[in-house]
Amino acid sequence: MSLELLQPIDYEFLQGGSILPKQILGKNILIHTKNTGLPDLKGLQIVIIGLSETRNSFFVNDNYKVNNFRKVFYELYPGNWSLKIADLGDLPNGANVNDTYFAIKEIGYHLKQMNIIPIFIGGSHDLIFPLYQVYQDFKQLVNMVSVDRSFDFSQEDELISGRSYMSKIIMERPNVLNNYTNMGYQSYYCAIEEKDLMDKLYFDGIRLGQLLDNIKLSEPVFRDADIVGFDMKCLAWDALADPLKGQPNGIDSRSICALSRYAGISDRVSFFGIYEISSTPMMDQLLAQIVWYFIEGVYYRFNEYPVNIDNGFLKYTVALSNHTIIFYKSKKSDRWWMELTNDSYLDNKTKTTTLLACTKEDYDSAILDIIPQRWYNAIKRLN
């Protein structure tokens, strides 16, 4: 069992002595130390696992030390949560990268079986690949969301890297990828061929400008997501407080915390990873707050998945020129969904219907005879 490989945390170093208030997170979560051992997983809802694997990183990586994050995170105060949280320590690198992938996959599989949400911190973005493989083993379709400045399809060989893991995923068999959405992409970091592939596969993308103009566009995307990965190169340089290591354009610190909360509040998100982390003190603080907001979101989940439209939902039927779209609005959360029907069915026995999360603006657009792009892409993937 790969969980046994997890290395304990030097808690004596991290806790900063006994002068810190007893209310802080570091004194109210279970922590894997040499003295206490690995916490009992039974009853846990969220766990933190540190990663350091960067051998397939496409970019120069600072080999981030997760303890830098922990020292800040442990000193934060929890919200009004009733969640059982544990820090399980760090996964050491395997003899080769595939060994690390295998260990992450095995850990992810076990935690998913127990309905425990892991937060993976550190390493390169390709470490999201073994989390996808968990869904292969479960024989379950998966929706992936990356907050990233690029699509991560490029690379010509079989090499998998932090810049090419999506190419590996779409070539995997069996293929269980239902949808991939990129949030915050910047066109000058994306090859034309990558954009063409996104269109061909009817995957979704939200450009950086669109996302920053209306951060709420991310909510329905996260609502349908199973795996979420944040590539921290998506940040603007001022979020890092170090212009020598940052980017001139990107997501600001407030917006990425909002995205993290939306990811947490999604009833479907089972895996959350934060990758490609630069080593700066400001980044440590931001990373701690990103994780804090994700946990806050998990606590405020609405438990509306799977959606039961027969209980507590309002139905709206909109007739467009060439289509009829049925919308549902939750009385509990005021959130919206669109109905998707497989148009290729031959009779009612093979007819399939599913729901796609959407916004009130999608409903308003449909009333004006404008087909929502996410609905169109989803229908194309379905058929």
Buried (B, 14 or more C-beta within 10 A) or exposed (E): EBBEBBEBBEBEEBBEEEEEEEEBBBBEBBBBBEEEEBBEBEEBBBBBBBBBBBBBBBEEBEEBBBBBBBBBBBBBEBEEBEBBBBBBBBBBBBEEBEBBBBBBBBBBBBBBEEEBBBBBBBBBBBBBBBBBBBBBEEEEEBBBBBBBBBBBBBBEEEEBBBBBBBBBBEEBEEEBBBBBBBBBBBBEBBEEEBBEBBEEBBBBBBBBEBBBEEBEBBBBBBBBBBBBBBBBBBBBBBBBBBEEBBBEBBBEBEBBBBBBBBBBBBBBBBBBBBBBBBBBEBBBBBBBBBBBBBBBBBBEBBEBBEBEBEEBBEEBEBEBEEBEBBBBBBEEBEBBBBBBBEEEEEEEEEEEEBBBBBBEBBBEBBEEEEBBEBBEBBBEBBE
